[in-house]
Amino acid sequence: MDVSANALLRMVADGQLDVAFVHEVEGCQLRVPEALRTRVLIAREPQFVSLPADHPAAARQVVHLSDLAHDRWMIDPAVDGEWDAVRRMLREAGIDPPVLHGDYHTAASLVAIGEVVTVCQPTSPSRPDTAVRRIVGDPLGVRLLLAARTDTELDGVYPHLADAYQEVARQAPAYREWLEELVPGA
């Protein structure tokens, strides 16, 4: 069962977890308990789109939302703020595609067989039957946070998380390209 970011933060505050690595969708602020300390890993990570490898838009490295206007989208309702943020993104692009609810595992399978497209983290690996692509203008982003009860707990985890994240980012071709455009030589 997926647990929302707000639920994870409560679990840390209640002593059920030591730390939580969560993301906060733009425009949908998390409810961080006052007792917690947080540290930002990434201030704004753009969200990409996962689509079938044989989708016409997959031939490009960066896709327009209008290229996906007639596709079914799938959103994970367990992700705090994702439903509102994706609907807002689609509305601002002037499109109103059908949107299904489902977990990320189901979405990955449905993308692979050509039934849906879905937003995804830029670090998501493409599979032989899927393609992870940037969206023109990076219209949707998240802030990545680490939360703990003490600064000492954050200090013990943060450097390792930052190193691991950088390694994963370097292994994701579309994200690595985006990062290199942002900071040449990154």
N, CA, C and O atoms as a DFTB+ gen file, in Angstrom:
744 C
 N C O
     1  1       0.838      -1.187       0.000
     2  2       0.000       0.000       0.000
     3  2       0.879       1.244       0.000
     4  3       1.832       1.337       0.773
     5  1       0.558       2.195      -0.865
     6  2       1.276       3.461      -0.904
     7  2       0.799       4.331       0.252
     8  3      -0.376       4.319       0.621
     9  1       1.743       5.088       0.814
    10  2       1.435       5.988       1.916
    11  2       1.724       7.402       1.437
    12  3       2.769       7.645       0.834
    13  1       0.827       8.327       1.691
    14  2       1.013       9.698       1.234
    15  2       2.174      10.358       1.976
    16  3       2.578       9.922       3.054
    17  1       2.697      11.421       1.365
    18  2       3.792      12.164       1.980
    19  2       3.372      12.748       3.325
    20  3       4.146      12.726       4.282
    21  1       2.148      13.269       3.399
    22  2       1.676      13.821       4.670
    23  2       1.606      12.739       5.743
    24  3       1.926      12.997       6.904
    25  1       1.192      11.539       5.369
    26  2       1.141      10.432       6.334
    27  2       2.552      10.050       6.790
    28  3       2.770       9.780       7.971
    29  1       3.500      10.028       5.866
    30  2       4.890       9.723       6.241
    31  2       5.434      10.759       7.217
    32  3       6.114      10.412       8.183
    33  1       5.134      12.027       6.966
    34  2       5.608      13.084       7.865
    35  2       5.012      12.913       9.264
    36  3       5.701      13.114      10.265
    37  1       3.746      12.544       9.330
    38  2       3.126      12.298      10.650
    39  2       3.797      11.115      11.340
    40  3       3.999      11.135      12.554
    41  1       4.144      10.085      10.569
    42  2       4.798       8.908      11.141
    43  2       6.166       9.268      11.706
    44  3       6.563       8.733      12.741
    45  1       6.890      10.160      11.048
    46  2       8.180      10.615      11.588
    47  2       7.932      11.404      12.869
    48  3       8.603      11.176      13.875
    49  1       6.983      12.321      12.840
    50  2       6.680      13.135      14.033
    51  2       6.253      12.265      15.211
    52  3       6.547      12.586      16.362
    53  1       5.552      11.152      14.920
    54  2       5.083      10.249      15.980
    55  2       6.128       9.228      16.411
    56  3       5.858       8.414      17.293
    57  1       7.314       9.253      15.810
    58  2       8.370       8.324      16.192
    59  2       8.259       6.946      15.556
    60  3       8.976       6.027      15.954
    61  1       7.374       6.782      14.574
    62  2       7.236       5.486      13.892
    63  2       8.305       5.299      12.820
    64  3       8.635       4.171      12.453
    65  1       8.838       6.400      12.324
    66  2       9.936       6.399      11.357
    67  2      10.996       7.384      11.839
    68  3      10.685       8.344      12.545
    69  1      12.242       7.144      11.457
    70  2      13.309       8.082      11.819
    71  2      13.382       9.248      10.844
    72  3      13.509      10.403      11.251
    73  1      13.300       8.939       9.557
    74  2      13.368       9.970       8.525
    75  2      12.386       9.621       7.409
    76  3      11.960       8.474       7.270
    77  1      12.038      10.630       6.622
    78  2      11.194      10.415       5.442
    79  2      11.733      11.279       4.316
    80  3      12.091      12.439       4.520
    81  1      11.784      10.701       3.136
    82  2      12.149      11.408       1.911
    83  2      10.868      11.561       1.119
    84  3      10.300      10.573       0.655
    85  1      10.409      12.791       0.962
    86  2       9.110      13.046       0.345
    87  2       9.230      14.120      -0.729
    88  3      10.220      14.847      -0.801
    89  1       8.197      14.198      -1.559
    90  2       8.155      15.311      -2.500
    91  2       6.866      16.099      -2.307
    92  3       5.813      15.561      -1.964
    93  1       7.003      17.399      -2.544
    94  2       5.894      18.333      -2.406
    95  2       5.574      18.884      -3.791
    96  3       6.394      19.575      -4.396
    97  1       4.397      18.581      -4.283
    98  2       3.976      19.023      -5.604
    99  2       3.732      20.536      -5.577
   100  3       3.126      21.058      -4.642
   101  1       4.211      21.229      -6.609
   102  2       4.009      22.674      -6.685
   103  2       2.534      23.025      -6.536
   104  3       1.665      22.401      -7.145
   105  1       2.276      24.023      -5.724
   106  2       0.913      24.483      -5.522
   107  2       0.117      23.670      -4.518
   108  3      -1.054      23.963      -4.274
   109  1       0.731      22.660      -3.936
   110  2       0.039      21.772      -2.990
   111  2       0.953      21.538      -1.789
   112  3       1.589      20.489      -1.682
   113  1       1.015      22.494      -0.907
   114  2       1.942      22.456       0.212
   115  2       1.656      21.299       1.158
   116  3       0.508      21.037       1.518
   117  1       2.729      20.610       1.556
   118  2       2.606      19.537       2.539
   119  2       2.341      20.120       3.919
   120  3       2.656      21.278       4.191
   121  1       1.764      19.308       4.775
   122  2       1.532      19.703       6.169
   123  2       2.668      19.103       7.007
   124  3       2.587      17.965       7.469
   125  1       3.716      19.891       7.188
   126  2       4.883      19.427       7.937
   127  2       4.651      19.737       9.416
   128  3       4.523      20.904       9.787
   129  1       4.595      18.704      10.267
   130  2       4.423      18.952      11.701
   131  2       5.533      19.858      12.236
   132  3       6.692      19.749      11.835
   133  1       5.155      20.751      13.148
   134  2       6.110      21.726      13.695
   135  2       7.327      21.075      14.330
   136  3       8.407      21.667      14.338
   137  1       7.176      19.869      14.860
   138  2       8.273      19.193      15.553
   139  2       9.367      18.696      14.607
   140  3      10.448      18.313      15.055
   141  1       9.094      18.700      13.313
   142  2      10.060      18.145      12.372
   143  2      11.028      19.189      11.838
   144  3      10.718      20.375      11.733
   145  1      12.198      18.697      11.510
   146  2      13.209      19.473      10.799
   147  2      13.183      18.968       9.356
   148  3      12.998      17.774       9.117
   149  1      13.366      19.867       8.406
   150  2      13.406      19.442       7.008
   151  2      14.656      20.011       6.345
   152  3      15.208      21.028       6.764
   153  1      15.070      19.327       5.316
   154  2      16.170      19.807       4.486
   155  2      15.772      19.552       3.035
   156  3      15.326      18.462       2.678
   157  1      15.943      20.572       2.217
   158  2      15.596      20.469       0.800
   159  2      16.726      19.770       0.057
   160  3      17.879      20.197       0.119
   161  1      16.389      18.701      -0.642
   162  2      17.370      18.026      -1.489
   163  2      17.394      18.702      -2.862
   164  3      18.465      19.034      -3.370
   165  1      16.224      18.905      -3.462
   166  2      16.099      19.558      -4.764
   167  2      14.958      20.566      -4.648
   168  3      13.832      20.199      -4.314
   169  1      15.250      21.836      -4.924
   170  2      14.230      22.878      -4.789
   171  2      13.114      22.728      -5.825
   172  3      11.946      22.975      -5.525
   173  1      13.476      22.325      -7.036
   174  2      12.452      22.098      -8.058
   175  2      12.931      21.028      -9.029
   176  3      13.832      21.250      -9.838
   177  1      12.313      19.881      -8.926
   178  2      12.577      18.789      -9.851
   179  2      11.419      18.777     -10.843
   180  3      10.269      18.605     -10.438
   181  1      11.698      18.958     -12.143
   182  2      10.602      18.915     -13.104
   183  2      10.058      17.498     -13.192
   184  3      10.801      16.529     -13.041
   185  1       8.777      17.385     -13.434
   186  2       8.191      16.073     -13.652
   187  2       8.128      15.830     -15.151
   188  3       7.810      16.736     -15.920
   189  1       8.428      14.622     -15.557
   190  2       8.444      14.238     -16.959
   191  2       7.194      13.425     -17.246
   192  3       6.323      13.298     -16.385
   193  1       7.100      12.880     -18.434
   194  2       5.959      12.053     -18.801
   195  2       6.487      10.698     -19.267
   196  3       7.494      10.610     -19.969
   197  1       5.784       9.656     -18.862
   198  2       6.086       8.307     -19.322
   199  2       5.016       7.937     -20.337
   200  3       3.820       8.037     -20.061
   201  1       5.462       7.504     -21.524
   202  2       4.535       7.162     -22.582
   203  2       5.005       5.894     -23.289
   204  3       6.166       5.507     -23.161
   205  1       4.125       5.255     -24.023
   206  2       4.530       4.039     -24.730
   207  2       5.677       4.337     -25.704
   208  3       5.704       5.396     -26.330
   209  1       6.608       3.414     -25.824
   210  2       7.764       3.611     -26.696
   211  2       7.361       3.825     -28.154
   212  3       8.078       4.485     -28.906
   213  1       6.219       3.269     -28.553
   214  2       5.790       3.433     -29.942
   215  2       4.829       4.616     -30.146
   216  3       4.264       4.769     -31.229
   217  1       4.645       5.432     -29.135
   218  2       3.812       6.634     -29.252
   219  2       4.531       7.613     -30.193
   220  3       5.749       7.763     -30.093
   221  1       3.815       8.275     -31.096
   222  2       4.474       9.220     -32.007
   223  2       5.322      10.280     -31.288
   224  3       6.375      10.670     -31.792
   225  1       4.874      10.744     -30.123
   226  2       5.624      11.771     -29.390
   227  2       6.926      11.234     -28.798
   228  3       7.823      12.015     -28.482
   229  1       7.043       9.920     -28.644
   230  2       8.258       9.329     -28.066
   231  2       9.465       9.487     -28.977
   232  3      10.603       9.314     -28.540
   233  1       9.224       9.814     -30.243
   234  2      10.340      10.012     -31.180
   235  2      11.118      11.292     -30.862
   236  3      12.242      11.469     -31.330
   237  1      10.519      12.180     -30.068
   238  2      11.183      13.439     -29.686
   239  2      11.650      13.354     -28.240
   240  3      11.070      12.625     -27.436
   241  1      12.687      14.090     -27.916
   242  2      13.206      14.102     -26.549
   243  2      12.378      14.985     -25.625
   244  3      12.360      14.781     -24.411
   245  1      11.693      15.968     -26.206
   246  2      10.841      16.883     -25.441
   247  2       9.479      16.896     -26.123
   248  3       9.390      17.100     -27.334
   249  1       8.417      16.679     -25.346
   250  2       7.079      16.596     -25.937
   251  2       6.209      17.773     -25.503
   252  3       6.366      18.321     -24.412
   253  1       5.299      18.138     -26.384
   254  2       4.290      19.145     -26.073
   255  2       3.092      18.430     -25.450
   256  3       2.737      17.328     -25.868
   257  1       2.485      19.047     -24.472
   258  2       1.279      18.451     -23.888
   259  2       0.196      18.269     -24.943
   260  3      -0.600      17.334     -24.865
   261  1       0.164      19.159     -25.925
   262  2      -0.845      19.022     -26.976
   263  2      -0.675      17.716     -27.754
   264  3      -1.641      17.202     -28.318
   265  1       0.558      17.171     -27.786
   266  2       0.788      15.879     -28.444
   267  2       0.144      14.725     -27.677
   268  3       0.017      13.616     -28.196
   269  1      -0.260      14.999     -26.443
   270  2      -0.830      13.962     -25.573
   271  2      -2.288      14.263     -25.232
   272  3      -2.861      13.665     -24.322
   273  1      -2.874      15.194     -25.970
   274  2      -4.234      15.663     -25.674
   275  2      -5.289      14.578     -25.831
   276  3      -6.328      14.631     -25.174
   277  1      -5.043      13.609     -26.679
   278  2      -6.053      12.575     -26.943
   279  2      -5.731      11.263     -26.236
   280  3      -6.429      10.265     -26.421
   281  1      -4.684      11.265     -25.435
   282  2      -4.328      10.074     -24.666
   283  2      -5.062      10.078     -23.335
   284  3      -5.434      11.131     -22.817
   285  1      -5.266       8.880     -22.788
   286  2      -5.755       8.766     -21.411
   287  2      -4.558       8.972     -20.495
   288  3      -3.470       8.457     -20.751
   289  1      -4.767       9.721     -19.442
   290  2      -3.741       9.950     -18.436
   291  2      -4.094       9.140     -17.199
   292  3      -5.268       8.887     -16.929
   293  1      -3.075       8.735     -16.449
   294  2      -3.315       8.063     -15.175
   295  2      -2.570       8.834     -14.089
   296  3      -1.416       9.228     -14.257
   297  1      -3.261       9.034     -12.978
   298  2      -2.721       9.766     -11.838
   299  2      -2.866       8.900     -10.605
   300  3      -3.875       8.217     -10.432
   301  1      -1.859       8.928      -9.748
   302  2      -1.914       8.192      -8.488
   303  2      -2.552       9.085      -7.430
   304  3      -1.933      10.062      -7.008
   305  1      -3.778       8.777      -6.986
   306  2      -4.459       9.637      -6.015
   307  2      -3.809       9.613      -4.633
   308  3      -4.122      10.454      -3.791
   309  1      -2.907       8.657      -4.389
   310  2      -2.231       8.598      -3.088
   311  2      -1.130       9.654      -2.969
   312  3      -0.635       9.910      -1.871
   313  1      -0.746      10.263      -4.085
   314  2       0.310      11.275      -4.067
   315  2      -0.325      12.621      -3.738
   316  3      -1.133      13.142      -4.508
   317  1       0.042      13.173      -2.601
   318  2      -0.533      14.444      -2.161
   319  2      -0.351      15.519      -3.218
   320  3       0.776      15.855      -3.580
   321  1      -1.456      16.058      -3.714
   322  2      -1.428      17.172      -4.635
   323  2      -1.309      16.828      -6.107
   324  3      -1.488      17.708      -6.949
   325  1      -1.012      15.577      -6.451
   326  2      -0.780      15.256      -7.853
   327  2      -2.035      15.462      -8.711
   328  3      -1.952      16.012      -9.810
   329  1      -3.176      15.029      -8.220
   330  2      -4.417      15.177      -8.983
   331  2      -4.647      16.643      -9.336
   332  3      -4.886      16.967     -10.499
   333  1      -4.577      17.529      -8.346
   334  2      -4.814      18.951      -8.589
   335  2      -3.766      19.537      -9.528
   336  3      -4.100      20.297     -10.437
   337  1      -2.515      19.188      -9.314
   338  2      -1.431      19.758     -10.117
   339  2      -1.500      19.301     -11.572
   340  3      -1.303      20.110     -12.480
   341  1      -1.774      18.033     -11.805
   342  2      -1.850      17.541     -13.184
   343  2      -3.062      18.136     -13.889
   344  3      -2.961      18.560     -15.040
   345  1      -4.199      18.172     -13.217
   346  2      -5.391      18.779     -13.828
   347  2      -5.123      20.250     -14.161
   348  3      -5.527      20.727     -15.222
   349  1      -4.450      20.968     -13.267
   350  2      -4.110      22.372     -13.509
   351  2      -3.179      22.484     -14.726
   352  3      -3.379      23.346     -15.582
   353  1      -2.169      21.618     -14.801
   354  2      -1.226      21.626     -15.913
   355  2      -1.959      21.392     -17.242
   356  3      -1.727      22.103     -18.219
   357  1      -2.832      20.405     -17.265
   358  2      -3.578      20.092     -18.486
   359  2      -4.516      21.234     -18.871
   360  3      -4.623      21.588     -20.045
   361  1      -5.188      21.804     -17.884
   362  2      -6.113      22.920     -18.133
   363  2      -5.343      24.125     -18.699
   364  3      -5.803      24.766     -19.644
   365  1      -4.175      24.430     -18.121
   366  2      -3.376      25.556     -18.605
   367  2      -2.863      25.306     -20.023
   368  3      -2.613      26.258     -20.763
   369  1      -2.704      24.039     -20.409
   370  2      -2.289      23.699     -21.768
   371  2      -3.476      23.693     -22.722
   372  3      -3.306      23.513     -23.928
   373  1      -4.689      23.892     -22.181
   374  2      -5.887      23.941     -23.011
   375  2      -6.371      22.586     -23.480
   376  3      -7.030      22.475     -24.513
   377  1      -6.038      21.546     -22.709
   378  2      -6.500      20.205     -23.082
   379  2      -7.279      19.588     -21.929
   380  3      -7.081      19.939     -20.765
   381  1      -8.163      18.666     -22.272
   382  2      -9.014      18.024     -21.265
   383  2      -9.123      16.529     -21.561
   384  3     -10.198      16.033     -21.900
   385  1      -7.995      15.811     -21.430
   386  2      -8.034      14.380     -21.730
   387  2      -8.707      13.600     -20.601
   388  3      -8.836      14.105     -19.486
   389  1      -9.132      12.378     -20.889
   390  2      -9.659      11.541     -19.806
   391  2      -8.542      11.207     -18.824
   392  3      -7.404      10.964     -19.225
   393  1      -8.875      11.195     -17.532
   394  2      -7.884      10.919     -16.488
   395  2      -8.395       9.781     -15.614
   396  3      -9.514       9.822     -15.101
   397  1      -7.561       8.777     -15.457
   398  2      -7.865       7.626     -14.612
   399  2      -7.068       7.713     -13.319
   400  3      -6.012       8.344     -13.273
   401  1      -7.572       7.083     -12.281
   402  2      -6.825       6.970     -11.030
   403  2      -6.265       5.561     -10.917
   404  3      -6.938       4.584     -11.247
   405  1      -5.041       5.467     -10.454
   406  2      -4.417       4.170     -10.230
   407  2      -3.042       4.359      -9.628
   408  3      -2.486       5.456      -9.676
   409  1      -2.491       3.306      -9.065
   410  2      -1.169       3.412      -8.454
   411  2      -0.084       3.404      -9.532
   412  3      -0.346       3.096     -10.695
   413  1       1.139       3.747      -9.122
   414  2       2.248       3.853     -10.072
   415  2       2.579       2.518     -10.737
   416  3       2.966       2.497     -11.905
   417  1       2.437       1.435     -10.035
   418  2       2.745       0.123     -10.615
   419  2       1.766      -0.206     -11.749
   420  3       2.165      -0.683     -12.811
   421  1       0.498       0.054     -11.506
   422  2      -0.504      -0.168     -12.543
   423  2      -0.268       0.771     -13.714
   424  3      -0.355       0.361     -14.871
   425  1       0.030       2.029     -13.419
   426  2       0.286       3.002     -14.481
   427  2       1.438       2.550     -15.366
   428  3       1.346       2.647     -16.589
   429  1       2.521       2.059     -14.770
   430  2       3.680       1.609     -15.560
   431  2       3.285       0.486     -16.512
   432  3       3.713       0.461     -17.666
   433  1       2.477      -0.430     -16.027
   434  2       2.026      -1.539     -16.884
   435  2       1.123      -1.044     -18.000
   436  3       1.243      -1.494     -19.139
   437  1       0.216      -0.119     -17.686
   438  2      -0.695       0.401     -18.699
   439  2       0.006       1.286     -19.715
   440  3      -0.384       1.321     -20.883
   441  1       1.044       2.007     -19.279
   442  2       1.844       2.775     -20.236
   443  2       2.509       1.811     -21.210
   444  3       2.506       2.040     -22.420
   445  1       3.076       0.737     -20.681
   446  2       3.806      -0.234     -21.508
   447  2       2.948      -0.868     -22.593
   448  3       3.452      -1.221     -23.659
   449  1       1.647      -1.016     -22.324
   450  2       0.781      -1.633     -23.338
   451  2      -0.006      -0.586     -24.134
   452  3      -0.908      -0.925     -24.900
   453  1       0.347       0.684     -23.944
   454  2      -0.237       1.730     -24.768
   455  2      -1.586       2.240     -24.345
   456  3      -2.278       2.869     -25.145
   457  1      -1.989       1.990     -23.109
   458  2      -3.319       2.408     -22.652
   459  2      -3.355       3.798     -22.029
   460  3      -4.388       4.465     -22.093
   461  1      -2.254       4.256     -21.426
   462  2      -2.232       5.547     -20.743
   463  2      -0.871       6.197     -20.899
   464  3       0.093       5.569     -21.336
   465  1      -0.813       7.471     -20.532
   466  2       0.435       8.183     -20.278
   467  2       0.343       8.679     -18.842
   468  3      -0.753       8.787     -18.294
   469  1       1.475       8.978     -18.234
   470  2       1.446       9.421     -16.844
   471  2       2.642      10.306     -16.552
   472  3       3.688      10.183     -17.190
   473  1       2.484      11.199     -15.584
   474  2       3.642      11.970     -15.142
   475  2       4.547      11.035     -14.349
   476  3       4.094      10.057     -13.754
   477  1       5.830      11.359     -14.357
   478  2       6.780      10.535     -13.620
   479  2       7.969      11.388     -13.206
   480  3       8.170      12.493     -13.708
   481  1       8.737      10.856     -12.294
   482  2       9.964      11.525     -11.906
   483  2      10.954      11.434     -13.059
   484  3      10.959      10.444     -13.791
   485  1      11.784      12.442     -13.230
   486  2      12.743      12.408     -14.327
   487  2      13.802      11.318     -14.151
   488  3      14.493      10.958     -15.104
   489  1      13.922      10.805     -12.950
   490  2      14.874       9.724     -12.685
   491  2      14.296       8.351     -13.005
   492  3      14.987       7.339     -12.888
   493  1      13.025       8.315     -13.408
   494  2      12.388       7.038     -13.746
   495  2      13.077       6.427     -14.960
   496  3      13.298       7.108     -15.962
   497  1      13.412       5.156     -14.871
   498  2      14.057       4.525     -16.031
   499  2      13.037       4.198     -17.120
   500  3      11.909       3.792     -16.839
   501  1      13.462       4.384     -18.360
   502  2      12.638       3.906     -19.471
   503  2      12.793       2.394     -19.519
   504  3      13.852       1.856     -19.197
   505  1      11.736       1.723     -19.920
   506  2      11.787       0.281     -20.163
   507  2      11.769       0.102     -21.672
   508  3      11.521       1.065     -22.399
   509  1      12.023      -1.096     -22.158
   510  2      11.994      -1.295     -23.617
   511  2      10.668      -0.872     -24.257
   512  3      10.642      -0.475     -25.422
   513  1       9.574      -0.955     -23.504
   514  2       8.265      -0.636     -24.061
   515  2       7.726       0.728     -23.624
   516  3       6.575       1.059     -23.905
   517  1       8.563       1.523     -22.935
   518  2       8.145       2.860     -22.511
   519  2       9.247       3.870     -22.827
   520  3      10.392       3.505     -23.097
   521  1       8.873       5.139     -22.787
   522  2       9.826       6.230     -22.982
   523  2       9.531       7.309     -21.950
   524  3       8.373       7.679     -21.754
   525  1      10.559       7.813     -21.292
   526  2      10.428       8.920     -20.353
   527  2      10.913      10.168     -21.079
   528  3      12.046      10.220     -21.559
   529  1      10.044      11.171     -21.153
   530  2      10.356      12.374     -21.916
   531  2      10.066      13.634     -21.116
   532  3       9.184      13.669     -20.259
   533  1      10.840      14.664     -21.428
   534  2      10.610      15.993     -20.858
   535  2       9.339      16.574     -21.462
   536  3       8.931      16.197     -22.560
   537  1       8.728      17.485     -20.738
   538  2       7.557      18.212     -21.226
   539  2       8.000      19.639     -21.515
   540  3       8.649      20.266     -20.677
   541  1       7.661      20.152     -22.672
   542  2       8.030      21.514     -23.049
   543  2       7.630      22.484     -21.944
   544  3       6.488      22.480     -21.484
   545  1       8.563      23.300     -21.530
   546  2       8.293      24.327     -20.527
   547  2       8.320      23.849     -19.087
   548  3       8.135      24.649     -18.171
   549  1       8.546      22.561     -18.870
   550  2       8.579      22.006     -17.504
   551  2       7.419      22.529     -16.657
   552  3       7.649      23.172     -15.633
   553  1       6.171      22.260     -17.071
   554  2       5.015      22.853     -16.407
   555  2       4.662      22.286     -15.038
   556  3       3.802      22.834     -14.349
   557  1       5.306      21.204     -14.635
   558  2       4.979      20.587     -13.354
   559  2       6.274      20.239     -12.633
   560  3       7.175      19.635     -13.214
   561  1       6.358      20.619     -11.379
   562  2       7.559      20.337     -10.604
   563  2       7.227      19.949      -9.181
   564  3       6.113      20.151      -8.698
   565  1       8.221      19.388      -8.528
   566  2       8.099      19.035      -7.120
   567  2       9.350      19.488      -6.387
   568  3      10.409      19.678      -6.985
   569  1       9.206      19.654      -5.091
   570  2      10.340      19.947      -4.211
   571  2      10.615      18.676      -3.429
   572  3       9.705      18.097      -2.836
   573  1      11.869      18.241      -3.428
   574  2      12.243      17.021      -2.717
   575  2      12.793      17.389      -1.340
   576  3      13.713      18.197      -1.213
   577  1      12.200      16.770      -0.306
   578  2      12.542      17.098       1.079
   579  2      12.913      15.854       1.870
   580  3      12.388      14.765       1.636
   581  1      13.808      16.038       2.788
   582  2      14.124      15.023       3.780
   583  2      13.625      15.571       5.113
   584  3      13.886      16.729       5.438
   585  1      12.919      14.763       5.882
   586  2      12.358      15.213       7.158
   587  2      12.768      14.255       8.272
   588  3      12.805      13.039       8.080
   589  1      13.075      14.821       9.441
   590  2      13.430      14.039      10.626
   591  2      13.073      14.871      11.855
   592  3      12.708      16.042      11.751
   593  1      13.188      14.239      13.013
   594  2      12.880      14.966      14.246
   595  2      14.039      15.848      14.695
   596  3      13.821      16.847      15.381
   597  1      15.272      15.494      14.320
   598  2      16.431      16.270      14.770
   599  2      17.362      16.596      13.608
   600  3      17.362      15.914      12.583
   601  1      18.149      17.642      13.786
   602  2      19.154      17.988      12.790
   603  2      20.216      16.901      12.694
   604  3      20.764      16.663      11.618
   605  1      20.509      16.243      13.804
   606  2      21.495      15.163      13.797
   607  2      21.053      14.023      12.885
   608  3      21.862      13.469      12.140
   609  1      19.767      13.675      12.946
   610  2      19.247      12.629      12.055
   611  2      19.355      13.064      10.597
   612  3      19.720      12.267       9.732
   613  1      19.039      14.325      10.328
   614  2      19.167      14.829       8.960
   615  2      20.621      14.782       8.498
   616  3      20.915      14.350       7.384
   617  1      21.520      15.229       9.362
   618  2      22.949      15.247       9.022
   619  2      23.484      13.852       8.721
   620  3      24.386      13.695       7.899
   621  1      22.931      12.842       9.382
   622  2      23.403      11.479       9.178
   623  2      22.946      10.874       7.861
   624  3      23.601       9.976       7.333
   625  1      21.840      11.351       7.329
   626  2      21.256      10.759       6.127
   627  2      21.467      11.613       4.881
   628  3      21.704      11.084       3.795
   629  1      21.381      12.913       5.036
   630  2      21.352      13.817       3.885
   631  2      22.511      13.629       2.898
   632  3      22.253      13.521       1.699
   633  1      23.768      13.585       3.340
   634  2      24.856      13.452       2.354
   635  2      24.756      12.180       1.520
   636  3      25.061      12.191       0.328
   637  1      24.330      11.087       2.144
   638  2      24.194       9.817       1.421
   639  2      23.042       9.887       0.421
   640  3      23.152       9.383      -0.696
   641  1      21.946      10.508       0.825
   642  2      20.809      10.669      -0.065
   643  2      21.182      11.555      -1.252
   644  3      20.835      11.246      -2.392
   645  1      21.885      12.648      -0.989
   646  2      22.301      13.553      -2.061
   647  2      23.205      12.831      -3.063
   648  3      23.040      12.988      -4.273
   649  1      24.144      12.054      -2.571
   650  2      25.041      11.289      -3.459
   651  2      24.258      10.274      -4.283
   652  3      24.472      10.148      -5.488
   653  1      23.353       9.554      -3.632
   654  2      22.561       8.539      -4.326
   655  2      21.666       9.192      -5.384
   656  3      21.517       8.658      -6.483
   657  1      21.078      10.325      -5.062
   658  2      20.214      11.018      -6.013
   659  2      21.020      11.456      -7.236
   660  3      20.570      11.283      -8.368
   661  1      22.197      12.016      -7.015
   662  2      23.033      12.454      -8.139
   663  2      23.402      11.287      -9.039
   664  3      23.428      11.430     -10.261
   665  1      23.687      10.138      -8.451
   666  2      24.013       8.952      -9.239
   667  2      22.820       8.508     -10.084
   668  3      22.977       8.198     -11.265
   669  1      21.648       8.475      -9.496
   670  2      20.442       8.090     -10.228
   671  2      20.155       9.110     -11.333
   672  3      19.781       8.730     -12.443
   673  1      20.326      10.386     -11.040
   674  2      20.085      11.436     -12.040
   675  2      21.027      11.277     -13.233
   676  3      20.611      11.462     -14.377
   677  1      22.279      10.940     -12.980
   678  2      23.242      10.747     -14.074
   679  2      22.889       9.546     -14.940
   680  3      23.264       9.500     -16.112
   681  1      22.179       8.582     -14.387
   682  2      21.817       7.372     -15.125
   683  2      20.530       7.529     -15.944
   684  3      20.187       6.644     -16.728
   685  1      19.827       8.633     -15.772
   686  2      18.572       8.878     -16.501
   687  2      18.871       9.828     -17.662
   688  3      19.041      11.027     -17.438
   689  1      18.939       9.324     -18.893
   690  2      19.386      10.145     -20.025
   691  2      18.640      11.472     -20.202
   692  3      19.280      12.510     -20.374
   693  1      17.316      11.461     -20.164
   694  2      16.558      12.696     -20.388
   695  2      16.802      13.698     -19.264
   696  3      16.911      14.899     -19.512
   697  1      16.886      13.216     -18.058
   698  2      17.119      14.112     -16.920
   699  2      18.549      14.636     -16.943
   700  3      18.781      15.815     -16.673
   701  1      19.503      13.778     -17.258
   702  2      20.902      14.203     -17.342
   703  2      21.034      15.325     -18.377
   704  3      21.732      16.312     -18.143
   705  1      20.361      15.169     -19.517
   706  2      20.388      16.205     -20.553
   707  2      19.796      17.514     -20.027
   708  3      20.355      18.585     -20.262
   709  1      18.677      17.431     -19.322
   710  2      18.037      18.617     -18.749
   711  2      18.978      19.295     -17.753
   712  3      19.123      20.517     -17.765
   713  1      19.612      18.504     -16.896
   714  2      20.538      19.054     -15.907
   715  2      21.737      19.710     -16.577
   716  3      22.191      20.763     -16.128
   717  1      22.257      19.110     -17.641
   718  2      23.407      19.670     -18.343
   719  2      23.056      20.976     -19.028
   720  3      23.910      21.856     -19.143
   721  1      21.817      21.125     -19.488
   722  2      21.386      22.403     -20.056
   723  2      21.326      23.472     -18.967
   724  3      21.639      24.639     -19.204
   725  1      20.920      23.055     -17.780
   726  2      20.818      23.971     -16.649
   727  2      22.192      24.407     -16.180
   728  3      22.443      25.594     -15.970
   729  1      23.083      23.431     -16.018
   730  2      24.442      23.669     -15.530
   731  2      25.396      22.894     -16.444
   732  3      25.678      21.723     -16.189
   733  1      25.893      23.533     -17.501
   734  2      26.804      22.807     -18.404
   735  2      27.945      22.146     -17.640
   736  3      28.568      22.748     -16.766
   737  1      28.200      20.880     -17.998
   738  2      29.263      20.117     -17.344
   739  2      28.830      19.432     -16.071
   740  3      29.649      18.825     -15.382
   741  1      27.520      19.523     -15.739
   742  2      27.024      18.913     -14.496
   743  2      27.151      17.409     -14.537
   744  3      26.783      16.732     -13.577
